[in-house]
């Protein structure tokens, strides 16, 4: 067998790091900037521990949901308060670590940060700087395989976000209310559902291990729907990062009194 067809020969021996002449570095750079900016914003907001709730309209920031710390104002604690009030402990410490793990182990984000933060590799047909490549076969990257379990937890948290969005239609005095904040909260939660169910694990849970789709027409229909959403999983991942930040920022702005929530029904 010639050396050019021998699989054990490894990569082509070329001096250049890549033969690509396009701006291959642009997508990983944009990802690096975008993800870093989001993480900085979210970290600041989560530890700020104020301007997360609008009591008049029951608007609760998704970064503080469920609000279960003794530091939470009682009206925002829809599920009770059990965590101690400490400056280094986020009010939603029960959900945020799992949401972080859900996104960190997401198939799309893995690709994104492997490329942009790790340069492993930075782009197709661009050699990586690392000497060794072990993929996800060893600790800690082996834990990426737990994604399916974080998906189940993310489902529960999305139900909680949905409850928050519904609760926000109730004013502090119990009357029905509807304002711009409700629209933002509902749009955010609908997109969170789309991102969550477009998950690759969800697709495999719904359609996996079936030998005959014809014997499971409901699962087949659901699998078809999830598969269609799944083709745009990357877009949903970015869109929901944006809507989460926008929703939190809007609630912060109204809560801090920077402007009043425009009301359609008071
Ligand atoms: Fe992205 Fe599951 S693959 S959330």
py3Dmol code that shows the C-alpha trace and the ligand (Angstrom):
import py3Dmol

protein = """\
ATOM      1  CA  UNK A   1       0.000   0.000   0.000  1.00  0.00           C
ATOM      2  CA  UNK A   2       1.365   3.419  -0.891  1.00  0.00           C
ATOM      3  CA  UNK A   3       2.041   5.918   1.891  1.00  0.00           C
ATOM      4  CA  UNK A   4      -0.641   8.297   0.554  1.00  0.00           C
ATOM      5  CA  UNK A   5      -3.404   5.743   1.145  1.00  0.00           C
ATOM      6  CA  UNK A   6      -2.081   4.332   4.385  1.00  0.00           C
ATOM      7  CA  UNK A   7      -4.411   5.440   7.187  1.00  0.00           C
ATOM      8  CA  UNK A   8      -1.629   5.110   9.722  1.00  0.00           C
ATOM      9  CA  UNK A   9       0.342   7.791   7.914  1.00  0.00           C
ATOM     10  CA  UNK A  10      -1.739  10.452   9.742  1.00  0.00           C
ATOM     11  CA  UNK A  11      -2.118  13.956   8.496  1.00  0.00           C
ATOM     12  CA  UNK A  12      -0.679  15.192   5.249  1.00  0.00           C
ATOM     13  CA  UNK A  13       2.812  16.513   5.878  1.00  0.00           C
ATOM     14  CA  UNK A  14       2.605  20.135   4.812  1.00  0.00           C
ATOM     15  CA  UNK A  15       4.642  22.940   6.257  1.00  0.00           C
ATOM     16  CA  UNK A  16       1.803  25.455   6.347  1.00  0.00           C
ATOM     17  CA  UNK A  17      -0.702  25.373   9.181  1.00  0.00           C
ATOM     18  CA  UNK A  18      -3.450  25.592   6.595  1.00  0.00           C
ATOM     19  CA  UNK A  19      -3.871  26.023   2.872  1.00  0.00           C
ATOM     20  CA  UNK A  20      -7.112  27.932   3.367  1.00  0.00           C
ATOM     21  CA  UNK A  21      -7.020  31.457   1.993  1.00  0.00           C
ATOM     22  CA  UNK A  22     -10.432  32.620   3.230  1.00  0.00           C
ATOM     23  CA  UNK A  23     -11.006  34.370   6.551  1.00  0.00           C
ATOM     24  CA  UNK A  24     -11.436  31.082   8.436  1.00  0.00           C
ATOM     25  CA  UNK A  25     -10.472  32.782  11.707  1.00  0.00           C
ATOM     26  CA  UNK A  26     -13.486  35.086  11.658  1.00  0.00           C
ATOM     27  CA  UNK A  27     -16.209  32.658  12.913  1.00  0.00           C
ATOM     28  CA  UNK A  28     -14.140  31.373  15.877  1.00  0.00           C
ATOM     29  CA  UNK A  29     -13.137  34.932  16.747  1.00  0.00           C
ATOM     30  CA  UNK A  30     -16.755  36.117  16.628  1.00  0.00           C
ATOM     31  CA  UNK A  31     -17.767  33.158  18.790  1.00  0.00           C
ATOM     32  CA  UNK A  32     -15.021  33.935  21.299  1.00  0.00           C
ATOM     33  CA  UNK A  33     -16.086  37.569  21.575  1.00  0.00           C
ATOM     34  CA  UNK A  34     -19.821  36.767  21.699  1.00  0.00           C
ATOM     35  CA  UNK A  35     -19.612  34.002  24.292  1.00  0.00           C
ATOM     36  CA  UNK A  36     -17.135  35.945  26.455  1.00  0.00           C
ATOM     37  CA  UNK A  37     -19.357  39.031  26.432  1.00  0.00           C
ATOM     38  CA  UNK A  38     -22.392  36.968  27.403  1.00  0.00           C
ATOM     39  CA  UNK A  39     -20.597  35.133  30.208  1.00  0.00           C
ATOM     40  CA  UNK A  40     -19.281  38.421  31.653  1.00  0.00           C
ATOM     41  CA  UNK A  41     -22.745  40.023  31.535  1.00  0.00           C
ATOM     42  CA  UNK A  42     -24.450  36.972  33.068  1.00  0.00           C
ATOM     43  CA  UNK A  43     -21.829  36.620  35.813  1.00  0.00           C
ATOM     44  CA  UNK A  44     -22.155  40.273  36.808  1.00  0.00           C
ATOM     45  CA  UNK A  45     -25.925  40.085  36.841  1.00  0.00           C
ATOM     46  CA  UNK A  46     -26.142  36.832  38.773  1.00  0.00           C
ATOM     47  CA  UNK A  47     -23.944  38.170  41.578  1.00  0.00           C
ATOM     48  CA  UNK A  48     -25.464  41.645  41.613  1.00  0.00           C
ATOM     49  CA  UNK A  49     -28.431  40.360  43.633  1.00  0.00           C
ATOM     50  CA  UNK A  50     -30.626  43.345  42.882  1.00  0.00           C
ATOM     51  CA  UNK A  51     -32.935  44.647  40.138  1.00  0.00           C
ATOM     52  CA  UNK A  52     -34.112  41.127  39.324  1.00  0.00           C
ATOM     53  CA  UNK A  53     -37.802  41.525  40.150  1.00  0.00           C
ATOM     54  CA  UNK A  54     -40.569  44.008  39.367  1.00  0.00           C
ATOM     55  CA  UNK A  55     -43.084  43.534  42.206  1.00  0.00           C
ATOM     56  CA  UNK A  56     -45.898  45.536  40.590  1.00  0.00           C
ATOM     57  CA  UNK A  57     -46.089  43.122  37.645  1.00  0.00           C
ATOM     58  CA  UNK A  58     -44.403  39.970  38.976  1.00  0.00           C
ATOM     59  CA  UNK A  59     -41.607  40.153  36.407  1.00  0.00           C
ATOM     60  CA  UNK A  60     -38.787  37.854  37.509  1.00  0.00           C
ATOM     61  CA  UNK A  61     -35.477  37.707  35.657  1.00  0.00           C
ATOM     62  CA  UNK A  62     -34.624  34.234  34.290  1.00  0.00           C
ATOM     63  CA  UNK A  63     -31.183  34.644  35.891  1.00  0.00           C
ATOM     64  CA  UNK A  64     -32.925  34.595  39.283  1.00  0.00           C
ATOM     65  CA  UNK A  65     -35.388  31.797  38.703  1.00  0.00           C
ATOM     66  CA  UNK A  66     -36.314  30.004  40.829  1.00  0.00           C
ATOM     67  CA  UNK A  67     -35.488  32.590  43.478  1.00  0.00           C
ATOM     68  CA  UNK A  68     -34.978  30.389  46.537  1.00  0.00           C
ATOM     69  CA  UNK A  69     -32.532  32.368  48.678  1.00  0.00           C
ATOM     70  CA  UNK A  70     -33.466  34.168  51.887  1.00  0.00           C
ATOM     71  CA  UNK A  71     -32.077  37.202  50.077  1.00  0.00           C
ATOM     72  CA  UNK A  72     -34.967  37.073  47.563  1.00  0.00           C
ATOM     73  CA  UNK A  73     -37.875  39.392  48.171  1.00  0.00           C
ATOM     74  CA  UNK A  74     -40.727  37.102  49.332  1.00  0.00           C
ATOM     75  CA  UNK A  75     -42.933  37.991  46.322  1.00  0.00           C
ATOM     76  CA  UNK A  76     -40.227  36.734  43.933  1.00  0.00           C
ATOM     77  CA  UNK A  77     -39.776  33.448  45.774  1.00  0.00           C
ATOM     78  CA  UNK A  78     -42.489  31.504  43.965  1.00  0.00           C
ATOM     79  CA  UNK A  79     -41.149  28.206  45.293  1.00  0.00           C
ATOM     80  CA  UNK A  80     -40.124  29.236  48.795  1.00  0.00           C
ATOM     81  CA  UNK A  81     -36.781  30.300  50.251  1.00  0.00           C
ATOM     82  CA  UNK A  82     -34.320  27.695  51.431  1.00  0.00           C
ATOM     83  CA  UNK A  83     -30.798  28.886  50.579  1.00  0.00           C
ATOM     84  CA  UNK A  84     -28.780  31.125  52.903  1.00  0.00           C
ATOM     85  CA  UNK A  85     -28.363  34.727  51.811  1.00  0.00           C
ATOM     86  CA  UNK A  86     -24.667  34.964  50.941  1.00  0.00           C
ATOM     87  CA  UNK A  87     -23.005  37.428  48.548  1.00  0.00           C
ATOM     88  CA  UNK A  88     -21.209  34.664  46.648  1.00  0.00           C
ATOM     89  CA  UNK A  89     -24.263  32.403  46.346  1.00  0.00           C
ATOM     90  CA  UNK A  90     -26.595  33.240  43.436  1.00  0.00           C
ATOM     91  CA  UNK A  91     -30.245  33.465  44.397  1.00  0.00           C
ATOM     92  CA  UNK A  92     -31.011  30.802  41.765  1.00  0.00           C
ATOM     93  CA  UNK A  93     -28.101  28.579  42.753  1.00  0.00           C
ATOM     94  CA  UNK A  94     -30.272  25.492  42.367  1.00  0.00           C
ATOM     95  CA  UNK A  95     -30.853  26.011  38.636  1.00  0.00           C
ATOM     96  CA  UNK A  96     -27.926  28.034  37.273  1.00  0.00           C
ATOM     97  CA  UNK A  97     -25.229  25.322  37.606  1.00  0.00           C
ATOM     98  CA  UNK A  98     -27.405  22.863  35.690  1.00  0.00           C
ATOM     99  CA  UNK A  99     -28.244  25.390  33.000  1.00  0.00           C
ATOM    100  CA  UNK A 100     -24.539  26.086  32.666  1.00  0.00           C
ATOM    101  CA  UNK A 101     -23.767  22.374  32.408  1.00  0.00           C
ATOM    102  CA  UNK A 102     -26.614  21.912  29.922  1.00  0.00           C
ATOM    103  CA  UNK A 103     -25.130  24.554  27.644  1.00  0.00           C
ATOM    104  CA  UNK A 104     -21.511  23.569  28.270  1.00  0.00           C
ATOM    105  CA  UNK A 105     -22.217  19.994  27.208  1.00  0.00           C
ATOM    106  CA  UNK A 106     -24.508  20.984  24.316  1.00  0.00           C
ATOM    107  CA  UNK A 107     -23.288  19.549  21.016  1.00  0.00           C
ATOM    108  CA  UNK A 108     -23.291  22.958  19.387  1.00  0.00           C
ATOM    109  CA  UNK A 109     -21.508  24.822  22.189  1.00  0.00           C
ATOM    110  CA  UNK A 110     -18.914  22.074  22.352  1.00  0.00           C
ATOM    111  CA  UNK A 111     -18.069  22.696  18.732  1.00  0.00           C
ATOM    112  CA  UNK A 112     -18.125  26.446  19.340  1.00  0.00           C
ATOM    113  CA  UNK A 113     -15.786  26.579  22.314  1.00  0.00           C
ATOM    114  CA  UNK A 114     -13.517  23.766  21.143  1.00  0.00           C
ATOM    115  CA  UNK A 115     -12.873  25.882  18.087  1.00  0.00           C
ATOM    116  CA  UNK A 116     -12.852  29.392  19.489  1.00  0.00           C
ATOM    117  CA  UNK A 117     -11.380  28.931  22.987  1.00  0.00           C
ATOM    118  CA  UNK A 118      -9.360  25.760  22.540  1.00  0.00           C
ATOM    119  CA  UNK A 119      -8.407  25.965  18.869  1.00  0.00           C
ATOM    120  CA  UNK A 120      -8.957  22.223  18.677  1.00  0.00           C
ATOM    121  CA  UNK A 121      -9.064  22.698  15.738  1.00  0.00           C
ATOM    122  CA  UNK A 122      -9.876  26.382  15.111  1.00  0.00           C
ATOM    123  CA  UNK A 123     -11.590  25.587  11.789  1.00  0.00           C
ATOM    124  CA  UNK A 124     -11.939  22.860   9.188  1.00  0.00           C
ATOM    125  CA  UNK A 125      -8.640  22.098   7.448  1.00  0.00           C
ATOM    126  CA  UNK A 126      -6.664  24.245   9.902  1.00  0.00           C
ATOM    127  CA  UNK A 127      -4.186  22.335  12.043  1.00  0.00           C
ATOM    128  CA  UNK A 128      -4.563  22.662  15.781  1.00  0.00           C
ATOM    129  CA  UNK A 129      -1.648  23.768  17.940  1.00  0.00           C
ATOM    130  CA  UNK A 130      -1.996  20.844  20.371  1.00  0.00           C
ATOM    131  CA  UNK A 131       0.317  17.867  20.061  1.00  0.00           C
ATOM    132  CA  UNK A 132      -2.083  15.246  21.338  1.00  0.00           C
ATOM    133  CA  UNK A 133      -5.732  14.658  20.615  1.00  0.00           C
ATOM    134  CA  UNK A 134      -7.806  12.389  22.827  1.00  0.00           C
ATOM    135  CA  UNK A 135     -11.227  13.692  21.895  1.00  0.00           C
ATOM    136  CA  UNK A 136     -13.844  13.154  24.567  1.00  0.00           C
ATOM    137  CA  UNK A 137     -12.535   9.785  25.669  1.00  0.00           C
ATOM    138  CA  UNK A 138     -10.971  10.900  28.958  1.00  0.00           C
ATOM    139  CA  UNK A 139     -11.834  12.830  32.068  1.00  0.00           C
ATOM    140  CA  UNK A 140     -12.952  15.624  32.200  1.00  0.00           C
ATOM    141  CA  UNK A 141     -14.290  15.728  28.638  1.00  0.00           C
ATOM    142  CA  UNK A 142     -15.733  12.259  29.135  1.00  0.00           C
ATOM    143  CA  UNK A 143     -18.402  13.988  31.230  1.00  0.00           C
ATOM    144  CA  UNK A 144     -19.751  15.587  28.061  1.00  0.00           C
ATOM    145  CA  UNK A 145     -21.668  12.331  27.704  1.00  0.00           C
ATOM    146  CA  UNK A 146     -23.854  13.352  30.645  1.00  0.00           C
ATOM    147  CA  UNK A 147     -25.580  15.882  28.413  1.00  0.00           C
ATOM    148  CA  UNK A 148     -28.736  13.818  28.262  1.00  0.00           C
ATOM    149  CA  UNK A 149     -29.193  14.093  32.041  1.00  0.00           C
ATOM    150  CA  UNK A 150     -28.690  17.855  31.991  1.00  0.00           C
ATOM    151  CA  UNK A 151     -31.338  17.950  29.279  1.00  0.00           C
ATOM    152  CA  UNK A 152     -33.874  16.385  31.674  1.00  0.00           C
ATOM    153  CA  UNK A 153     -33.035  18.980  34.321  1.00  0.00           C
ATOM    154  CA  UNK A 154     -33.203  21.789  31.754  1.00  0.00           C
ATOM    155  CA  UNK A 155     -36.717  20.631  30.892  1.00  0.00           C
ATOM    156  CA  UNK A 156     -37.780  21.122  34.515  1.00  0.00           C
ATOM    157  CA  UNK A 157     -36.163  24.561  34.641  1.00  0.00           C
ATOM    158  CA  UNK A 158     -37.925  25.557  31.427  1.00  0.00           C
ATOM    159  CA  UNK A 159     -41.223  24.572  33.056  1.00  0.00           C
ATOM    160  CA  UNK A 160     -40.312  26.887  35.945  1.00  0.00           C
ATOM    161  CA  UNK A 161     -39.500  29.707  33.490  1.00  0.00           C
ATOM    162  CA  UNK A 162     -42.888  29.092  31.889  1.00  0.00           C
ATOM    163  CA  UNK A 163     -44.567  29.398  35.277  1.00  0.00           C
ATOM    164  CA  UNK A 164     -42.749  32.718  35.826  1.00  0.00           C
ATOM    165  CA  UNK A 165     -43.950  34.009  32.453  1.00  0.00           C
ATOM    166  CA  UNK A 166     -47.558  33.043  33.260  1.00  0.00           C
ATOM    167  CA  UNK A 167     -47.333  34.462  36.778  1.00  0.00           C
ATOM    168  CA  UNK A 168     -46.240  37.790  35.271  1.00  0.00           C
ATOM    169  CA  UNK A 169     -49.761  38.253  33.874  1.00  0.00           C
ATOM    170  CA  UNK A 170     -50.877  38.841  37.456  1.00  0.00           C
ATOM    171  CA  UNK A 171     -50.317  42.241  39.026  1.00  0.00           C
ATOM    172  CA  UNK A 172     -49.260  42.577  42.648  1.00  0.00           C
ATOM    173  CA  UNK A 173     -52.910  43.132  43.664  1.00  0.00           C
ATOM    174  CA  UNK A 174     -54.002  39.942  41.906  1.00  0.00           C
ATOM    175  CA  UNK A 175     -55.582  41.649  38.888  1.00  0.00           C
ATOM    176  CA  UNK A 176     -54.762  40.747  35.291  1.00  0.00           C
ATOM    177  CA  UNK A 177     -51.946  42.771  33.771  1.00  0.00           C
ATOM    178  CA  UNK A 178     -50.274  42.902  30.398  1.00  0.00           C
ATOM    179  CA  UNK A 179     -47.355  45.019  29.315  1.00  0.00           C
ATOM    180  CA  UNK A 180     -44.250  44.995  27.169  1.00  0.00           C
ATOM    181  CA  UNK A 181     -42.488  42.938  29.830  1.00  0.00           C
ATOM    182  CA  UNK A 182     -45.031  40.131  29.371  1.00  0.00           C
ATOM    183  CA  UNK A 183     -44.297  39.992  25.665  1.00  0.00           C
ATOM    184  CA  UNK A 184     -40.553  39.827  26.332  1.00  0.00           C
ATOM    185  CA  UNK A 185     -40.980  37.102  28.972  1.00  0.00           C
ATOM    186  CA  UNK A 186     -43.266  35.002  26.755  1.00  0.00           C
ATOM    187  CA  UNK A 187     -41.052  35.319  23.675  1.00  0.00           C
ATOM    188  CA  UNK A 188     -38.057  34.337  25.793  1.00  0.00           C
ATOM    189  CA  UNK A 189     -39.746  31.267  27.223  1.00  0.00           C
ATOM    190  CA  UNK A 190     -41.101  30.099  23.857  1.00  0.00           C
ATOM    191  CA  UNK A 191     -37.604  30.340  22.395  1.00  0.00           C
ATOM    192  CA  UNK A 192     -36.169  28.533  25.427  1.00  0.00           C
ATOM    193  CA  UNK A 193     -38.585  25.678  24.743  1.00  0.00           C
ATOM    194  CA  UNK A 194     -37.550  25.592  21.095  1.00  0.00           C
ATOM    195  CA  UNK A 195     -33.854  25.545  22.007  1.00  0.00           C
ATOM    196  CA  UNK A 196     -34.406  22.868  24.655  1.00  0.00           C
ATOM    197  CA  UNK A 197     -36.468  20.477  22.535  1.00  0.00           C
ATOM    198  CA  UNK A 198     -34.228  21.002  19.504  1.00  0.00           C
ATOM    199  CA  UNK A 199     -31.467  19.358  21.583  1.00  0.00           C
ATOM    200  CA  UNK A 200     -29.766  16.391  19.934  1.00  0.00           C
ATOM    201  CA  UNK A 201     -30.388  14.293  23.050  1.00  0.00           C
ATOM    202  CA  UNK A 202     -34.093  15.129  22.902  1.00  0.00           C
ATOM    203  CA  UNK A 203     -34.183  13.974  19.286  1.00  0.00           C
ATOM    204  CA  UNK A 204     -32.534  10.719  20.192  1.00  0.00           C
ATOM    205  CA  UNK A 205     -34.744  10.191  23.262  1.00  0.00           C
ATOM    206  CA  UNK A 206     -37.900  10.674  21.171  1.00  0.00           C
ATOM    207  CA  UNK A 207     -36.881   8.714  18.079  1.00  0.00           C
ATOM    208  CA  UNK A 208     -34.150   6.435  19.345  1.00  0.00           C
ATOM    209  CA  UNK A 209     -34.289   2.680  19.905  1.00  0.00           C
ATOM    210  CA  UNK A 210     -37.251   2.309  17.550  1.00  0.00           C
ATOM    211  CA  UNK A 211     -37.058  -0.360  14.905  1.00  0.00           C
ATOM    212  CA  UNK A 212     -40.355   0.563  13.273  1.00  0.00           C
ATOM    213  CA  UNK A 213     -41.500   4.147  13.122  1.00  0.00           C
ATOM    214  CA  UNK A 214     -44.765   2.895  11.608  1.00  0.00           C
ATOM    215  CA  UNK A 215     -45.667   1.269  14.938  1.00  0.00           C
ATOM    216  CA  UNK A 216     -45.093   4.523  16.850  1.00  0.00           C
ATOM    217  CA  UNK A 217     -46.859   7.217  14.797  1.00  0.00           C
ATOM    218  CA  UNK A 218     -46.900   9.797  17.622  1.00  0.00           C
ATOM    219  CA  UNK A 219     -43.222   9.444  18.382  1.00  0.00           C
ATOM    220  CA  UNK A 220     -42.520   9.563  14.658  1.00  0.00           C
ATOM    221  CA  UNK A 221     -44.396  12.853  14.303  1.00  0.00           C
ATOM    222  CA  UNK A 222     -42.652  14.326  17.344  1.00  0.00           C
ATOM    223  CA  UNK A 223     -39.300  13.099  16.074  1.00  0.00           C
ATOM    224  CA  UNK A 224     -39.972  14.766  12.716  1.00  0.00           C
ATOM    225  CA  UNK A 225     -40.831  18.039  14.454  1.00  0.00           C
ATOM    226  CA  UNK A 226     -37.790  17.929  16.728  1.00  0.00           C
ATOM    227  CA  UNK A 227     -35.593  16.991  13.767  1.00  0.00           C
ATOM    228  CA  UNK A 228     -36.734  20.086  11.888  1.00  0.00           C
ATOM    229  CA  UNK A 229     -35.973  22.294  14.902  1.00  0.00           C
ATOM    230  CA  UNK A 230     -32.692  20.462  15.420  1.00  0.00           C
ATOM    231  CA  UNK A 231     -31.347  21.534  12.015  1.00  0.00           C
ATOM    232  CA  UNK A 232     -31.244  25.085  13.408  1.00  0.00           C
ATOM    233  CA  UNK A 233     -29.968  24.207  16.857  1.00  0.00           C
ATOM    234  CA  UNK A 234     -27.021  26.582  16.543  1.00  0.00           C
ATOM    235  CA  UNK A 235     -29.339  29.484  15.744  1.00  0.00           C
ATOM    236  CA  UNK A 236     -31.607  28.653  18.702  1.00  0.00           C
ATOM    237  CA  UNK A 237     -28.542  28.476  20.942  1.00  0.00           C
ATOM    238  CA  UNK A 238     -27.510  32.026  20.016  1.00  0.00           C
ATOM    239  CA  UNK A 239     -31.032  33.450  19.868  1.00  0.00           C
ATOM    240  CA  UNK A 240     -31.785  32.222  23.383  1.00  0.00           C
ATOM    241  CA  UNK A 241     -28.545  33.671  24.720  1.00  0.00           C
ATOM    242  CA  UNK A 242     -29.726  36.981  23.304  1.00  0.00           C
ATOM    243  CA  UNK A 243     -33.302  36.707  24.607  1.00  0.00           C
ATOM    244  CA  UNK A 244     -32.099  35.683  28.070  1.00  0.00           C
ATOM    245  CA  UNK A 245     -29.855  38.737  28.264  1.00  0.00           C
ATOM    246  CA  UNK A 246     -32.528  41.040  26.806  1.00  0.00           C
ATOM    247  CA  UNK A 247     -35.167  39.741  29.231  1.00  0.00           C
ATOM    248  CA  UNK A 248     -32.871  40.156  32.209  1.00  0.00           C
ATOM    249  CA  UNK A 249     -31.757  43.609  31.067  1.00  0.00           C
ATOM    250  CA  UNK A 250     -35.349  44.757  30.542  1.00  0.00           C
ATOM    251  CA  UNK A 251     -36.372  43.607  34.020  1.00  0.00           C
ATOM    252  CA  UNK A 252     -33.293  45.259  35.502  1.00  0.00           C
ATOM    253  CA  UNK A 253     -34.126  48.520  33.703  1.00  0.00           C
ATOM    254  CA  UNK A 254     -37.767  48.547  34.892  1.00  0.00           C
ATOM    255  CA  UNK A 255     -36.835  47.400  38.387  1.00  0.00           C
ATOM    256  CA  UNK A 256     -34.144  50.074  38.708  1.00  0.00           C
ATOM    257  CA  UNK A 257     -36.619  52.723  37.564  1.00  0.00           C
ATOM    258  CA  UNK A 258     -34.755  53.622  34.350  1.00  0.00           C
ATOM    259  CA  UNK A 259     -38.120  53.560  32.573  1.00  0.00           C
ATOM    260  CA  UNK A 260     -41.662  52.344  33.215  1.00  0.00           C
ATOM    261  CA  UNK A 261     -43.062  49.202  31.646  1.00  0.00           C
ATOM    262  CA  UNK A 262     -45.488  50.265  28.864  1.00  0.00           C
ATOM    263  CA  UNK A 263     -48.847  48.753  29.875  1.00  0.00           C
ATOM    264  CA  UNK A 264     -51.610  47.514  27.589  1.00  0.00           C
ATOM    265  CA  UNK A 265     -53.786  46.212  30.442  1.00  0.00           C
ATOM    266  CA  UNK A 266     -53.006  47.669  33.829  1.00  0.00           C
TER     267      UNK A 266
END
"""
ligand_1 = """\
4
LIG
Fe -27.523 21.460 22.354
Fe -28.595 19.356 23.636
S -27.336 19.371 21.909
S -28.858 21.476 24.037
"""
view = py3Dmol.view(width=600, height=400)
view.addModel(protein, "pdb")
view.setStyle({"model": 0}, {"cartoon": {"style": "trace"}})
view.addModel(ligand_1, "xyz")
view.setStyle({"model": 1}, {"stick": {}})
view.zoomTo()
view.show()
